[in-house]
């Protein structure tokens, strides 16, 4: 009897992995096992890249460590960027009028919010989320990698005038405030949202999601869905799992994410990504 997972894995020509909760351990480390498995895949001419809600400037360490040459998908699918040519393959910025309305709404309700761009990323004066990015910058600098530029909004958000914004990020522990924001978002015509963590609301142009990013990348390389493996753990990964022929949910994934996966691997702390690559995707001896 044929192993259906091995049969599907052997068709894969492109692996697309989420970052947090998938590629990285819970303490945000890149494990030696994952690095080794990815290197073996690329040596067998299987392309590897990442699809993440993170901004492009927050990925330099992982791109360099993993020698990624395939375009990466950032901002939850709003941008695909080529790390070799340093050029954008496609981009879908937020609607300026709706973004302006949402920023004023966030300010009025005293939410912790920020906007993500290809340059400087701005945050509300009350933001505690900004500390995570400052910590990443210290980590990146210690490894000789580029940093993510961060700053605080001016009073009227005029600092982003003329700048493409790809994501509005709301970090909020108060579920009442999250619900207020969700109600507001449901009235928007061109703006959509997803969760990348329980308290992390990712807001972008309605058509932008990881599934669109993976679909565009597959078309870029003239690949069929069954030649693509997508691996993830959270709500914002469902769209790319739904597209890929070999869709993999991490062992630590939410139950609804596992429902959209062809295969469930081990957790991110047990090298689930490396395990599925080694067991099913690499050419068997």
C-alpha positions as a LaTeX table, in Angstrom:
\begin{tabular}{lrrr}
\hline
Residue & $x$ (\AA) & $y$ (\AA) & $z$ (\AA) \\
\hline
Unk1 & 0.00 & 0.00 & 0.00 \\
Unk2 & 1.37 & 3.40 & $-1.00$ \\
Unk3 & 2.13 & 6.03 & 1.65 \\
Unk4 & $-0.06$ & 8.94 & 0.55 \\
Unk5 & 2.13 & 11.45 & 2.41 \\
Unk6 & 5.32 & 10.22 & 0.76 \\
Unk7 & 3.58 & 10.21 & $-2.61$ \\
Unk8 & 2.50 & 13.85 & $-2.10$ \\
Unk9 & 5.84 & 14.93 & $-0.63$ \\
Unk10 & 7.85 & 13.61 & $-3.55$ \\
Unk11 & 6.00 & 15.99 & $-5.92$ \\
Unk12 & 7.04 & 19.07 & $-3.93$ \\
Unk13 & 9.28 & 21.60 & $-5.67$ \\
Unk14 & 8.63 & 24.57 & $-3.36$ \\
Unk15 & 8.37 & 24.64 & 0.46 \\
Unk16 & 6.76 & 27.73 & 2.00 \\
Unk17 & 7.01 & 28.00 & 5.79 \\
Unk18 & 5.48 & 30.32 & 8.34 \\
Unk19 & 8.05 & 31.78 & 10.76 \\
Unk20 & 6.75 & 32.22 & 14.32 \\
Unk21 & 5.40 & 28.99 & 15.79 \\
Unk22 & 6.59 & 27.00 & 12.77 \\
Unk23 & 10.14 & 27.67 & 11.59 \\
Unk24 & 11.17 & 29.01 & 15.01 \\
Unk25 & 10.93 & 27.38 & 18.41 \\
Unk26 & 8.71 & 28.88 & 21.11 \\
Unk27 & 11.66 & 30.95 & 22.36 \\
Unk28 & 12.14 & 32.19 & 18.76 \\
Unk29 & 15.27 & 30.19 & 17.94 \\
Unk30 & 16.18 & 28.68 & 14.59 \\
Unk31 & 17.09 & 25.08 & 15.43 \\
Unk32 & 20.05 & 23.22 & 13.95 \\
Unk33 & 17.72 & 20.44 & 12.75 \\
Unk34 & 15.55 & 22.86 & 10.80 \\
Unk35 & 18.60 & 24.56 & 9.28 \\
Unk36 & 20.04 & 21.18 & 8.21 \\
Unk37 & 16.77 & 19.92 & 6.69 \\
Unk38 & 16.26 & 23.13 & 4.71 \\
Unk39 & 19.84 & 22.98 & 3.45 \\
Unk40 & 19.33 & 19.37 & 2.29 \\
Unk41 & 16.14 & 20.39 & 0.46 \\
Unk42 & 17.81 & 23.24 & $-1.41$ \\
Unk43 & 20.74 & 20.94 & $-2.31$ \\
Unk44 & 18.16 & 18.71 & $-3.99$ \\
Unk45 & 16.88 & 21.74 & $-5.95$ \\
Unk46 & 13.74 & 22.06 & $-3.84$ \\
Unk47 & 13.09 & 25.75 & $-3.28$ \\
Unk48 & 12.49 & 27.02 & 0.24 \\
Unk49 & 11.07 & 30.33 & 1.39 \\
Unk50 & 9.09 & 31.93 & 4.20 \\
Unk51 & 5.62 & 33.43 & 4.40 \\
Unk52 & 5.03 & 35.61 & 7.42 \\
Unk53 & 3.15 & 38.50 & 8.93 \\
Unk54 & 6.50 & 40.10 & 9.70 \\
Unk55 & 7.90 & 43.06 & 7.81 \\
Unk56 & 10.65 & 42.34 & 5.29 \\
Unk57 & 13.25 & 44.27 & 7.30 \\
Unk58 & 12.71 & 41.86 & 10.22 \\
Unk59 & 13.79 & 38.83 & 8.18 \\
Unk60 & 17.41 & 39.52 & 7.23 \\
Unk61 & 18.88 & 37.16 & 9.84 \\
Unk62 & 16.73 & 34.21 & 8.69 \\
Unk63 & 17.26 & 34.93 & 4.99 \\
Unk64 & 21.04 & 34.97 & 5.41 \\
Unk65 & 21.24 & 32.03 & 7.84 \\
Unk66 & 19.10 & 29.82 & 5.59 \\
Unk67 & 20.58 & 31.14 & 2.31 \\
Unk68 & 17.10 & 31.90 & 0.99 \\
Unk69 & 17.17 & 32.98 & $-2.66$ \\
Unk70 & 13.48 & 32.40 & $-3.46$ \\
Unk71 & 11.22 & 35.46 & $-3.04$ \\
Unk72 & 9.78 & 35.76 & 0.45 \\
Unk73 & 6.17 & 36.61 & 1.32 \\
Unk74 & 5.84 & 39.31 & 3.97 \\
Unk75 & 3.10 & 41.35 & 5.65 \\
Unk76 & 0.74 & 38.31 & 5.52 \\
Unk77 & 0.82 & 38.23 & 1.73 \\
Unk78 & 0.73 & 41.95 & 0.96 \\
Unk79 & 4.29 & 41.85 & $-0.44$ \\
Unk80 & 6.55 & 39.35 & $-2.18$ \\
Unk81 & 10.19 & 40.46 & $-2.16$ \\
Unk82 & 13.22 & 38.98 & $-3.89$ \\
Unk83 & 16.19 & 38.79 & $-1.47$ \\
Unk84 & 18.64 & 38.47 & $-4.38$ \\
Unk85 & 17.60 & 41.38 & $-6.60$ \\
Unk86 & 16.22 & 43.33 & $-3.59$ \\
Unk87 & 13.13 & 44.05 & $-5.67$ \\
Unk88 & 9.44 & 43.69 & $-4.93$ \\
Unk89 & 7.69 & 41.01 & $-7.02$ \\
Unk90 & 4.26 & 42.43 & $-6.19$ \\
Unk91 & 2.72 & 44.59 & $-3.47$ \\
Unk92 & $-0.79$ & 45.39 & $-2.22$ \\
Unk93 & $-0.81$ & 48.49 & 0.01 \\
Unk94 & $-3.73$ & 49.44 & 2.25 \\
Unk95 & $-6.44$ & 51.83 & 1.08 \\
Unk96 & $-5.28$ & 55.27 & 2.23 \\
Unk97 & $-8.69$ & 56.64 & 3.24 \\
Unk98 & $-9.70$ & 53.56 & 5.21 \\
Unk99 & $-6.27$ & 53.42 & 6.84 \\
Unk100 & $-6.55$ & 57.05 & 7.95 \\
Unk101 & $-10.00$ & 56.36 & 9.41 \\
Unk102 & $-8.73$ & 53.29 & 11.26 \\
Unk103 & $-5.72$ & 55.13 & 12.69 \\
Unk104 & $-7.97$ & 57.82 & 14.15 \\
Unk105 & $-10.23$ & 55.10 & 15.54 \\
Unk106 & $-7.26$ & 53.34 & 17.19 \\
Unk107 & $-6.04$ & 56.62 & 18.66 \\
Unk108 & $-9.49$ & 57.52 & 20.03 \\
Unk109 & $-9.87$ & 54.12 & 21.73 \\
Unk110 & $-6.28$ & 54.20 & 23.04 \\
Unk111 & $-5.31$ & 50.93 & 21.35 \\
Unk112 & $-1.73$ & 49.67 & 21.01 \\
Unk113 & $-1.21$ & 50.01 & 17.26 \\
Unk114 & 1.43 & 50.42 & 14.58 \\
Unk115 & 1.84 & 50.49 & 10.81 \\
Unk116 & 4.23 & 48.35 & 8.79 \\
Unk117 & 6.04 & 49.64 & 5.69 \\
Unk118 & 9.11 & 48.77 & 3.65 \\
Unk119 & 10.92 & 51.56 & 5.51 \\
Unk120 & 10.23 & 53.02 & 8.95 \\
Unk121 & 7.48 & 51.35 & 11.03 \\
Unk122 & 5.51 & 53.67 & 13.33 \\
Unk123 & 3.82 & 52.89 & 16.65 \\
Unk124 & 1.45 & 54.59 & 19.07 \\
Unk125 & 3.09 & 56.33 & 22.06 \\
Unk126 & 1.50 & 53.76 & 24.43 \\
Unk127 & 2.79 & 50.73 & 22.48 \\
Unk128 & 4.48 & 47.91 & 24.39 \\
Unk129 & 4.72 & 45.89 & 21.17 \\
Unk130 & 7.50 & 48.17 & 19.96 \\
Unk131 & 9.81 & 46.64 & 22.59 \\
Unk132 & 9.70 & 43.31 & 20.79 \\
Unk133 & 11.02 & 44.97 & 17.65 \\
Unk134 & 13.71 & 46.81 & 19.57 \\
Unk135 & 14.77 & 43.48 & 21.08 \\
Unk136 & 14.91 & 41.96 & 17.59 \\
Unk137 & 17.10 & 44.85 & 16.46 \\
Unk138 & 19.56 & 44.15 & 19.26 \\
Unk139 & 19.60 & 40.49 & 18.24 \\
Unk140 & 20.09 & 41.39 & 14.55 \\
Unk141 & 22.86 & 43.87 & 15.28 \\
Unk142 & 24.69 & 41.31 & 17.41 \\
Unk143 & 24.72 & 39.00 & 14.35 \\
Unk144 & 25.76 & 41.75 & 11.95 \\
Unk145 & 22.36 & 41.87 & 10.25 \\
Unk146 & 20.17 & 44.80 & 9.21 \\
Unk147 & 17.54 & 46.10 & 11.63 \\
Unk148 & 13.88 & 47.04 & 11.49 \\
Unk149 & 13.50 & 50.83 & 11.71 \\
Unk150 & 10.93 & 51.89 & 14.33 \\
Unk151 & 9.60 & 55.25 & 15.50 \\
Unk152 & 6.62 & 56.81 & 17.27 \\
Unk153 & 3.66 & 58.37 & 15.41 \\
Unk154 & 3.34 & 62.13 & 15.39 \\
Unk155 & 0.06 & 63.63 & 16.65 \\
Unk156 & $-1.79$ & 63.44 & 13.31 \\
Unk157 & $-0.08$ & 60.38 & 11.75 \\
Unk158 & 1.35 & 62.69 & 9.09 \\
Unk159 & 4.66 & 60.80 & 9.22 \\
Unk160 & 3.19 & 58.22 & 6.82 \\
Unk161 & 1.97 & 60.72 & 4.22 \\
Unk162 & 3.02 & 59.48 & 0.77 \\
Unk163 & 4.25 & 56.13 & 2.17 \\
Unk164 & 2.78 & 52.74 & 1.24 \\
Unk165 & 1.46 & 50.97 & 4.33 \\
Unk166 & 1.02 & 47.21 & 4.06 \\
Unk167 & $-0.25$ & 46.34 & 7.50 \\
Unk168 & $-1.89$ & 47.93 & 10.52 \\
Unk169 & $-1.02$ & 45.92 & 13.61 \\
Unk170 & $-3.17$ & 46.07 & 16.76 \\
Unk171 & $-1.82$ & 44.40 & 19.89 \\
Unk172 & $-4.45$ & 44.28 & 22.59 \\
Unk173 & $-4.94$ & 42.14 & 25.70 \\
Unk174 & $-8.41$ & 43.64 & 26.38 \\
Unk175 & $-10.96$ & 41.50 & 24.49 \\
Unk176 & $-13.55$ & 44.28 & 24.72 \\
Unk177 & $-11.23$ & 46.59 & 22.79 \\
Unk178 & $-10.52$ & 43.85 & 20.26 \\
Unk179 & $-14.26$ & 43.37 & 19.74 \\
Unk180 & $-14.74$ & 47.12 & 19.25 \\
Unk181 & $-12.01$ & 47.05 & 16.62 \\
Unk182 & $-13.50$ & 44.01 & 14.88 \\
Unk183 & $-16.89$ & 45.71 & 14.65 \\
Unk184 & $-15.23$ & 48.73 & 13.05 \\
Unk185 & $-13.31$ & 46.54 & 10.59 \\
Unk186 & $-16.49$ & 44.79 & 9.48 \\
Unk187 & $-17.75$ & 48.14 & 8.20 \\
Unk188 & $-14.70$ & 48.59 & 5.95 \\
Unk189 & $-15.08$ & 47.94 & 2.21 \\
Unk190 & $-11.43$ & 47.45 & 1.18 \\
Unk191 & $-9.79$ & 46.34 & 4.41 \\
Unk192 & $-9.56$ & 42.83 & 5.83 \\
Unk193 & $-8.02$ & 41.24 & 8.93 \\
Unk194 & $-6.72$ & 38.06 & 10.48 \\
Unk195 & $-5.14$ & 36.98 & 13.78 \\
Unk196 & $-1.50$ & 35.90 & 13.86 \\
Unk197 & $-1.52$ & 35.42 & 17.67 \\
Unk198 & $-4.44$ & 35.46 & 20.15 \\
Unk199 & $-3.95$ & 39.15 & 20.95 \\
Unk200 & $-2.41$ & 40.22 & 17.63 \\
Unk201 & $-4.75$ & 41.60 & 14.98 \\
Unk202 & $-3.20$ & 41.90 & 11.50 \\
Unk203 & $-5.09$ & 44.35 & 9.28 \\
Unk204 & $-4.37$ & 44.80 & 5.57 \\
Unk205 & $-5.97$ & 45.21 & 2.15 \\
Unk206 & $-8.82$ & 42.72 & 1.86 \\
Unk207 & $-7.35$ & 40.64 & $-0.99$ \\
Unk208 & $-3.94$ & 40.25 & 0.66 \\
Unk209 & $-3.33$ & 36.99 & 2.49 \\
Unk210 & $-0.70$ & 34.26 & 2.58 \\
Unk211 & $-2.73$ & 32.13 & 0.18 \\
Unk212 & $-2.56$ & 34.85 & $-2.46$ \\
Unk213 & 1.17 & 35.19 & $-1.87$ \\
Unk214 & 1.82 & 31.48 & $-2.31$ \\
Unk215 & $-0.42$ & 31.34 & $-5.38$ \\
Unk216 & 1.46 & 34.25 & $-6.99$ \\
Unk217 & 4.80 & 32.66 & $-6.13$ \\
Unk218 & 3.72 & 29.34 & $-7.63$ \\
Unk219 & 2.64 & 31.14 & $-10.81$ \\
Unk220 & 5.98 & 32.99 & $-10.86$ \\
Unk221 & 7.76 & 29.61 & $-11.01$ \\
Unk222 & 5.09 & 27.92 & $-13.16$ \\
Unk223 & 4.25 & 25.40 & $-10.43$ \\
Unk224 & 1.01 & 23.54 & $-9.79$ \\
Unk225 & $-0.57$ & 23.55 & $-6.29$ \\
Unk226 & 0.44 & 19.88 & $-5.82$ \\
Unk227 & 4.08 & 20.92 & $-6.27$ \\
Unk228 & 3.85 & 23.29 & $-3.31$ \\
Unk229 & 4.18 & 22.46 & 0.39 \\
Unk230 & 2.91 & 25.07 & 2.87 \\
Unk231 & 3.57 & 24.74 & 6.60 \\
Unk232 & 1.95 & 26.80 & 9.37 \\
Unk233 & 0.35 & 26.94 & 12.78 \\
Unk234 & $-2.15$ & 29.81 & 13.07 \\
Unk235 & $-5.26$ & 31.41 & 11.54 \\
Unk236 & $-3.29$ & 33.56 & 9.10 \\
Unk237 & $-1.76$ & 30.37 & 7.63 \\
Unk238 & $-5.08$ & 28.76 & 6.67 \\
Unk239 & $-5.31$ & 30.47 & 3.29 \\
Unk240 & $-1.93$ & 29.11 & 2.14 \\
Unk241 & $-2.66$ & 25.66 & 3.56 \\
Unk242 & $-5.90$ & 25.66 & 1.55 \\
Unk243 & $-3.94$ & 26.39 & $-1.65$ \\
Unk244 & $-0.99$ & 24.01 & $-1.30$ \\
Unk245 & $-1.27$ & 20.41 & $-2.44$ \\
Unk246 & 0.86 & 19.24 & 0.50 \\
Unk247 & $-0.42$ & 21.33 & 3.41 \\
Unk248 & 1.15 & 20.77 & 6.82 \\
Unk249 & $-0.02$ & 21.96 & 10.23 \\
Unk250 & 2.36 & 22.03 & 13.15 \\
Unk251 & 1.65 & 19.88 & 16.21 \\
Unk252 & 1.25 & 23.12 & 18.17 \\
Unk253 & $-1.26$ & 24.50 & 15.64 \\
Unk254 & $-4.78$ & 25.52 & 16.59 \\
Unk255 & $-7.43$ & 22.79 & 16.00 \\
Unk256 & $-9.10$ & 24.81 & 13.20 \\
Unk257 & $-5.74$ & 25.08 & 11.42 \\
Unk258 & $-5.18$ & 21.32 & 11.63 \\
Unk259 & $-8.57$ & 20.82 & 9.98 \\
Unk260 & $-7.22$ & 22.55 & 6.86 \\
Unk261 & $-4.05$ & 20.45 & 6.68 \\
Unk262 & $-3.27$ & 17.32 & 4.69 \\
Unk263 & $-0.72$ & 16.30 & 7.32 \\
Unk264 & 0.00 & 17.22 & 10.96 \\
Unk265 & 3.66 & 17.12 & 11.99 \\
Unk266 & 5.38 & 17.49 & 15.37 \\
Unk267 & 5.47 & 20.81 & 17.25 \\
Unk268 & 7.82 & 23.69 & 16.58 \\
Unk269 & 9.78 & 22.74 & 19.71 \\
Unk270 & 10.22 & 19.20 & 18.36 \\
Unk271 & 11.50 & 20.25 & 14.91 \\
Unk272 & 8.21 & 19.47 & 13.19 \\
Unk273 & 9.29 & 21.30 & 10.05 \\
Unk274 & 12.53 & 19.30 & 9.76 \\
Unk275 & 10.68 & 16.06 & 10.42 \\
Unk276 & 8.21 & 16.48 & 7.56 \\
Unk277 & 10.95 & 17.57 & 5.14 \\
Unk278 & 13.22 & 14.65 & 6.06 \\
Unk279 & 10.46 & 12.03 & 6.10 \\
Unk280 & 8.40 & 12.92 & 3.04 \\
Unk281 & 9.96 & 15.60 & 0.82 \\
Unk282 & 13.64 & 14.77 & 0.46 \\
Unk283 & 14.53 & 12.20 & $-2.21$ \\
Unk284 & 14.60 & 8.82 & $-0.56$ \\
Unk285 & 17.90 & 6.86 & $-0.69$ \\
\hline
\end{tabular}
